[in-house]
Amino acid sequence: MLFKKKKSLKRKIAKELDGKYIKVITERKNESEETVGKTGAFIIKGEEILVYSEEKVVFRSLIDDTDFSPLLSLGGVIIHGNDIEHSGMERTLVIYYTYHI
């Protein structure tokens, strides 16, 4: 039952992110963060979450296999998972929202 609740929570968070605009995307590598995109959006496509930036897919993962952690400021989210778009590589992205278009 616990795993079912966890999956439904991940899907709920992903649904809330769907269509939300992105200001900046950074990737955590070792002890540093590197900017990997500016401007973009979250898109839910079937069972996957996609992060678009500058007309390309920056990150794509199955929703149930992705961890979502909102920033304390609620101005963004940390996403951690295996990126299907980039050879299944495990990645951690910090994504900041845009509040206006």
DRENVEX-383945 format. One line per field, with one value per residue: residue in one letter; chain; residue number from 1; x, y, z of N, C-alpha, C, O in turn. Coordinates in steps of 0.02 Angstrom, whole numbers, padded with zeros to 5 digits. Example, Ala and Ser with C-alpha at 12.3 -4.5 7.8 and 13.67 -1.06 7.14 Angstrom:
DRENVEX-383945
type: A | S $
mol: A | A $
seq: 1 | 2 $
n_east: 00660 | 00642 $
n_north: -00284 | -00112 $
n_up: 00390 | 00354 $
ca_east: 00615 | 00684 $
ca_north: -00225 | -00053 $
ca_up: 00390 | 00357 $
c_east: 00660 | 00645 $
c_north: -00165 | 00002 $
c_up: 00390 | 00394 $
o_east: 00712 | 00670 $
o_north: -00166 | 00057 $
o_up: 00423 | 00402 $
***
This chain:
DRENVEX-383945
type: M | L | F | K | K | K | K | S | L | K | R | K | I | A | K | E | L | D | G | K | Y | I | K | V | I | T | E | R | K | N | E | S | E | E | T | V | G | K | T | G | A | F | I | I | K | G | E | E | I | L | V | Y | S | E | E | K | V | V | F | R | S | L | I | D | D | T | D | F | S | P | L | L | S | L | G | G | V | I | I | H | G | N | D | I | E | H | S | G | M | E | R | T | L | V | I | Y | Y | T | Y | H | I $
mol: A | A | A | A | A | A | A | A | A | A | A | A | A | A | A | A | A | A | A | A | A | A | A | A | A | A | A | A | A | A | A | A | A | A | A | A | A | A | A | A | A | A | A | A | A | A | A | A | A | A | A | A | A | A | A | A | A | A | A | A | A | A | A | A | A | A | A | A | A | A | A | A | A | A | A | A | A | A | A | A | A | A | A | A | A | A | A | A | A | A | A | A | A | A | A | A | A | A | A | A | A $
seq: 1 | 2 | 3 | 4 | 5 | 6 | 7 | 8 | 9 | 10 | 11 | 12 | 13 | 14 | 15 | 16 | 17 | 18 | 19 | 20 | 21 | 22 | 23 | 24 | 25 | 26 | 27 | 28 | 29 | 30 | 31 | 32 | 33 | 34 | 35 | 36 | 37 | 38 | 39 | 40 | 41 | 42 | 43 | 44 | 45 | 46 | 47 | 48 | 49 | 50 | 51 | 52 | 53 | 54 | 55 | 56 | 57 | 58 | 59 | 60 | 61 | 62 | 63 | 64 | 65 | 66 | 67 | 68 | 69 | 70 | 71 | 72 | 73 | 74 | 75 | 76 | 77 | 78 | 79 | 80 | 81 | 82 | 83 | 84 | 85 | 86 | 87 | 88 | 89 | 90 | 91 | 92 | 93 | 94 | 95 | 96 | 97 | 98 | 99 | 100 | 101 $
n_east: 00041 | 00099 | 00189 | 00102 | 00040 | 00150 | 00179 | 00061 | 00070 | 00184 | 00135 | 00035 | 00110 | 00183 | 00077 | 00039 | 00150 | 00142 | 00142 | 00189 | 00291 | 00466 | 00607 | 00749 | 00864 | 00966 | 01100 | 01152 | 01311 | 01428 | 01501 | 01453 | 01347 | 01281 | 01223 | 01100 | 00998 | 00887 | 00732 | 00583 | 00478 | 00375 | 00315 | 00192 | 00187 | 00102 | 00159 | 00271 | 00380 | 00432 | 00560 | 00574 | 00681 | 00732 | 00685 | 00721 | 00731 | 00777 | 00773 | 00703 | 00597 | 00522 | 00377 | 00346 | 00471 | 00543 | 00606 | 00536 | 00564 | 00509 | 00577 | 00622 | 00583 | 00477 | 00489 | 00531 | 00588 | 00670 | 00725 | 00754 | 00817 | 00823 | 00876 | 00796 | 00808 | 00942 | 01029 | 00989 | 01053 | 01085 | 01022 | 01019 | 00920 | 00896 | 00764 | 00697 | 00549 | 00455 | 00362 | 00283 | 00239 $
n_north: -00060 | 00062 | 00089 | 00110 | 00229 | 00314 | 00315 | 00373 | 00498 | 00550 | 00558 | 00652 | 00766 | 00780 | 00807 | 00932 | 01004 | 01001 | 01095 | 01206 | 01351 | 01373 | 01455 | 01445 | 01308 | 01204 | 01088 | 00971 | 00919 | 00820 | 00923 | 01043 | 01160 | 01174 | 01276 | 01220 | 01256 | 01388 | 01467 | 01379 | 01232 | 01116 | 00959 | 00835 | 00678 | 00545 | 00420 | 00487 | 00621 | 00770 | 00888 | 01035 | 01149 | 01291 | 01241 | 01105 | 00939 | 00927 | 00841 | 00681 | 00566 | 00421 | 00450 | 00379 | 00334 | 00442 | 00563 | 00697 | 00852 | 00990 | 01156 | 01246 | 01378 | 01369 | 01408 | 01328 | 01163 | 01010 | 00884 | 00713 | 00576 | 00439 | 00483 | 00458 | 00514 | 00543 | 00424 | 00351 | 00401 | 00442 | 00585 | 00745 | 00882 | 01055 | 01157 | 01312 | 01407 | 01512 | 01656 | 01733 | 01761 $
n_up: 00000 | 00036 | -00070 | -00174 | -00134 | -00139 | -00276 | -00325 | -00267 | -00331 | -00461 | -00442 | -00408 | -00527 | -00615 | -00566 | -00605 | -00743 | -00888 | -00825 | -00826 | -00852 | -00784 | -00760 | -00777 | -00686 | -00668 | -00550 | -00518 | -00445 | -00332 | -00380 | -00473 | -00635 | -00765 | -00873 | -00954 | -01006 | -00992 | -01030 | -01014 | -00919 | -00972 | -00978 | -01046 | -01083 | -00980 | -00943 | -00888 | -00959 | -00980 | -01057 | -01142 | -01226 | -01350 | -01350 | -01281 | -01119 | -01014 | -00984 | -00912 | -00832 | -00739 | -00621 | -00583 | -00546 | -00433 | -00343 | -00269 | -00189 | -00185 | -00037 | -00043 | -00126 | -00254 | -00354 | -00407 | -00366 | -00467 | -00482 | -00567 | -00688 | -00845 | -00987 | -01111 | -01124 | -01132 | -01018 | -00909 | -00739 | -00662 | -00579 | -00570 | -00540 | -00543 | -00581 | -00568 | -00682 | -00652 | -00731 | -00903 $
ca_east: 00000 | 00144 | 00217 | 00048 | 00032 | 00208 | 00170 | 00007 | 00096 | 00228 | 00092 | 00001 | 00160 | 00196 | 00019 | 00043 | 00205 | 00126 | 00127 | 00220 | 00348 | 00532 | 00652 | 00818 | 00876 | 01036 | 01113 | 01200 | 01363 | 01476 | 01491 | 01437 | 01288 | 01296 | 01162 | 01090 | 00945 | 00849 | 00664 | 00558 | 00416 | 00365 | 00263 | 00178 | 00170 | 00090 | 00186 | 00336 | 00385 | 00484 | 00580 | 00596 | 00713 | 00761 | 00661 | 00748 | 00716 | 00835 | 00766 | 00642 | 00598 | 00457 | 00354 | 00351 | 00542 | 00574 | 00594 | 00520 | 00570 | 00501 | 00623 | 00591 | 00553 | 00422 | 00502 | 00558 | 00585 | 00728 | 00704 | 00809 | 00795 | 00861 | 00856 | 00788 | 00830 | 01015 | 01058 | 00970 | 01099 | 01055 | 01034 | 00983 | 00910 | 00862 | 00725 | 00664 | 00490 | 00440 | 00296 | 00246 | 00263 $
ca_north: 00000 | 00120 | 00103 | 00137 | 00298 | 00351 | 00324 | 00421 | 00564 | 00572 | 00576 | 00714 | 00820 | 00788 | 00841 | 01003 | 01035 | 01001 | 01160 | 01261 | 01381 | 01369 | 01512 | 01420 | 01238 | 01189 | 01018 | 00959 | 00870 | 00820 | 00977 | 01107 | 01164 | 01202 | 01295 | 01180 | 01285 | 01447 | 01466 | 01314 | 01210 | 01046 | 00928 | 00765 | 00642 | 00476 | 00404 | 00520 | 00693 | 00798 | 00957 | 01067 | 01214 | 01315 | 01197 | 01037 | 00902 | 00927 | 00784 | 00641 | 00509 | 00395 | 00485 | 00335 | 00322 | 00508 | 00594 | 00768 | 00886 | 01063 | 01199 | 01276 | 01442 | 01351 | 01440 | 01280 | 01093 | 00968 | 00821 | 00664 | 00514 | 00415 | 00522 | 00415 | 00552 | 00544 | 00358 | 00325 | 00429 | 00469 | 00657 | 00787 | 00949 | 01104 | 01195 | 01371 | 01426 | 01579 | 01674 | 01768 | 01743 $
ca_up: 00000 | 00039 | -00136 | -00215 | -00114 | -00163 | -00348 | -00338 | -00248 | -00385 | -00518 | -00423 | -00415 | -00599 | -00644 | -00547 | -00644 | -00814 | -00918 | -00786 | -00861 | -00819 | -00791 | -00765 | -00759 | -00671 | -00653 | -00496 | -00534 | -00390 | -00283 | -00413 | -00515 | -00701 | -00800 | -00934 | -00994 | -00984 | -01020 | -01050 | -00983 | -00903 | -01012 | -00962 | -01107 | -01062 | -00914 | -00937 | -00878 | -01002 | -00965 | -01119 | -01137 | -01289 | -01403 | -01348 | -01220 | -01074 | -00968 | -00995 | -00866 | -00811 | -00679 | -00562 | -00567 | -00536 | -00368 | -00346 | -00204 | -00197 | -00149 | 00022 | -00064 | -00171 | -00319 | -00400 | -00388 | -00381 | -00499 | -00484 | -00599 | -00746 | -00903 | -01045 | -01170 | -01125 | -01118 | -00952 | -00859 | -00678 | -00659 | -00531 | -00596 | -00499 | -00593 | -00552 | -00607 | -00704 | -00626 | -00783 | -00970 $
c_east: 00043 | 00170 | 00164 | 00037 | 00088 | 00202 | 00116 | 00028 | 00141 | 00187 | 00055 | 00049 | 00174 | 00139 | 00019 | 00097 | 00187 | 00105 | 00158 | 00282 | 00411 | 00573 | 00724 | 00821 | 00950 | 01042 | 01166 | 01247 | 01416 | 01459 | 01470 | 01372 | 01306 | 01229 | 01157 | 01033 | 00913 | 00785 | 00644 | 00494 | 00419 | 00308 | 00254 | 00155 | 00163 | 00113 | 00253 | 00329 | 00444 | 00497 | 00609 | 00630 | 00744 | 00748 | 00694 | 00730 | 00780 | 00834 | 00701 | 00648 | 00527 | 00438 | 00364 | 00423 | 00579 | 00556 | 00585 | 00526 | 00562 | 00555 | 00587 | 00556 | 00489 | 00429 | 00531 | 00555 | 00652 | 00701 | 00764 | 00782 | 00840 | 00833 | 00855 | 00815 | 00905 | 01044 | 01042 | 01014 | 01061 | 01073 | 00993 | 00981 | 00875 | 00829 | 00687 | 00607 | 00492 | 00371 | 00254 | 00276 | 00295 $
c_north: 00063 | 00139 | 00133 | 00211 | 00341 | 00366 | 00376 | 00492 | 00592 | 00594 | 00641 | 00773 | 00833 | 00824 | 00915 | 01040 | 01043 | 01070 | 01219 | 01285 | 01381 | 01430 | 01488 | 01347 | 01230 | 01115 | 01012 | 00903 | 00876 | 00874 | 01043 | 01102 | 01200 | 01218 | 01254 | 01205 | 01346 | 01449 | 01397 | 01298 | 01136 | 01020 | 00856 | 00733 | 00568 | 00466 | 00439 | 00594 | 00716 | 00869 | 00985 | 01133 | 01231 | 01265 | 01129 | 01005 | 00898 | 00865 | 00748 | 00578 | 00484 | 00428 | 00443 | 00322 | 00387 | 00533 | 00669 | 00798 | 00960 | 01100 | 01231 | 01342 | 01432 | 01383 | 01393 | 01210 | 01060 | 00903 | 00776 | 00600 | 00495 | 00449 | 00478 | 00449 | 00551 | 00479 | 00330 | 00349 | 00456 | 00542 | 00689 | 00857 | 00992 | 01152 | 01251 | 01392 | 01499 | 01596 | 01714 | 01750 | 01804 $
c_up: 00000 | -00030 | -00182 | -00199 | -00141 | -00238 | -00362 | -00319 | -00303 | -00445 | -00504 | -00431 | -00488 | -00634 | -00628 | -00587 | -00718 | -00839 | -00882 | -00823 | -00818 | -00835 | -00804 | -00744 | -00746 | -00656 | -00599 | -00518 | -00480 | -00340 | -00315 | -00452 | -00579 | -00735 | -00864 | -00977 | -00962 | -01024 | -01043 | -01015 | -00966 | -00947 | -00988 | -01027 | -01088 | -00990 | -00900 | -00921 | -00922 | -00980 | -01030 | -01102 | -01204 | -01346 | -01406 | -01281 | -01178 | -01030 | -00984 | -00952 | -00852 | -00745 | -00617 | -00540 | -00552 | -00466 | -00376 | -00276 | -00215 | -00158 | -00090 | 00005 | -00104 | -00239 | -00370 | -00372 | -00405 | -00409 | -00503 | -00515 | -00656 | -00808 | -00965 | -01108 | -01179 | -01099 | -01049 | -00896 | -00799 | -00671 | -00604 | -00559 | -00545 | -00548 | -00557 | -00598 | -00628 | -00679 | -00676 | -00851 | -01003 $
o_east: 00025 | 00173 | 00180 | 00025 | 00077 | 00217 | 00125 | 00007 | 00137 | 00203 | 00045 | 00030 | 00176 | 00150 | 00000 | 00091 | 00215 | 00058 | 00154 | 00322 | 00408 | 00575 | 00756 | 00785 | 00992 | 00994 | 01218 | 01226 | 01446 | 01406 | 01471 | 01344 | 01341 | 01184 | 01203 | 01021 | 00913 | 00784 | 00684 | 00459 | 00459 | 00259 | 00304 | 00109 | 00213 | 00088 | 00286 | 00279 | 00498 | 00451 | 00660 | 00611 | 00779 | 00793 | 00694 | 00714 | 00830 | 00887 | 00649 | 00698 | 00479 | 00480 | 00388 | 00434 | 00641 | 00500 | 00623 | 00496 | 00605 | 00575 | 00526 | 00506 | 00452 | 00381 | 00554 | 00523 | 00686 | 00658 | 00818 | 00731 | 00889 | 00773 | 00908 | 00841 | 00930 | 01079 | 01080 | 01012 | 01010 | 01132 | 00940 | 01032 | 00829 | 00863 | 00650 | 00616 | 00524 | 00326 | 00195 | 00333 | 00318 $
o_north: 00112 | 00198 | 00175 | 00251 | 00397 | 00421 | 00418 | 00540 | 00651 | 00645 | 00682 | 00825 | 00891 | 00866 | 00956 | 01100 | 01086 | 01100 | 01276 | 01245 | 01388 | 01454 | 01509 | 01326 | 01247 | 01083 | 01044 | 00848 | 00929 | 00871 | 01095 | 01048 | 01251 | 01176 | 01253 | 01179 | 01354 | 01434 | 01360 | 01342 | 01098 | 01055 | 00820 | 00758 | 00533 | 00499 | 00423 | 00626 | 00686 | 00907 | 00962 | 01167 | 01190 | 01249 | 01097 | 01039 | 00869 | 00840 | 00780 | 00542 | 00522 | 00433 | 00467 | 00301 | 00387 | 00527 | 00701 | 00771 | 00991 | 01078 | 01241 | 01359 | 01479 | 01385 | 01414 | 01197 | 01079 | 00871 | 00796 | 00573 | 00530 | 00443 | 00462 | 00416 | 00558 | 00479 | 00289 | 00321 | 00490 | 00560 | 00664 | 00889 | 00969 | 01184 | 01238 | 01396 | 01541 | 01555 | 01726 | 01726 | 01799 $
o_up: -00032 | -00047 | -00224 | -00244 | -00163 | -00261 | -00406 | -00350 | -00320 | -00477 | -00549 | -00458 | -00509 | -00677 | -00670 | -00600 | -00751 | -00813 | -00906 | -00849 | -00757 | -00891 | -00852 | -00698 | -00788 | -00634 | -00603 | -00535 | -00470 | -00308 | -00281 | -00462 | -00578 | -00734 | -00905 | -01031 | -00901 | -01084 | -01072 | -00990 | -00994 | -00957 | -00978 | -01060 | -01080 | -00945 | -00851 | -00939 | -00921 | -00963 | -01054 | -01055 | -01235 | -01385 | -01458 | -01232 | -01200 | -01010 | -00995 | -00955 | -00859 | -00699 | -00566 | -00483 | -00545 | -00443 | -00413 | -00229 | -00247 | -00104 | -00093 | 00036 | -00116 | -00278 | -00423 | -00321 | -00453 | -00378 | -00525 | -00494 | -00672 | -00823 | -00993 | -01152 | -01234 | -01048 | -01024 | -00841 | -00808 | -00673 | -00585 | -00570 | -00510 | -00588 | -00509 | -00659 | -00598 | -00684 | -00663 | -00854 | -01060 $
***
